[in-house]
Amino acid sequence: MKVTFLFLTAVFLTFNACQTKKSSQDKEIPFTKHGELAFIKNNTSDTITTIDFELAGTERKRDLGLMYRHSLKTNHGMLFPFENEQPRSFWMRNTFLSLDIIYVDANFHIVSISDNTEPMSDLPVLSNVPAQYVVEVNAGFCLNNGIKPGDAISYTSCIPK
């Protein structure tokens, strides 16, 4: 009887510890607006649409990206600036959302789009061409707004320099 009680107590404590750990991982990471980004039509220079973006401006923030997010508003995204232009590779590890990943060259022209990425995948999502900036938005965003390679981006930051 005493052994059964000790066993059940150990099971309860282990289960409770796992539940507490899981709850802390399930906390939603809040969106922090760092600026506004416009998508611009290539042949007319008209603004297609705009989003508020969160900046992934450090290596740590670029590594984390949109991981562990369970939601992203339609008009929100993340901007990844890099120091140079080169072929880029992203993955969807720990990313619960399907995304459109937009690769942008040093002149702010969209050079490729990987749409409807597979959530939680470790497979590389390649730019296939050199890119200096990457924008992540909800899956379907580019199709719904008619955004294509050749279009451009422009952004303003509200982070003091």
Helices and strands as residue ranges (DSSP letters): H 2-25, E 35-40, E 47-55, H 59-64, E 76-90, E 99-104, E 110-114, E 125-138, H 141-145, E 152-157
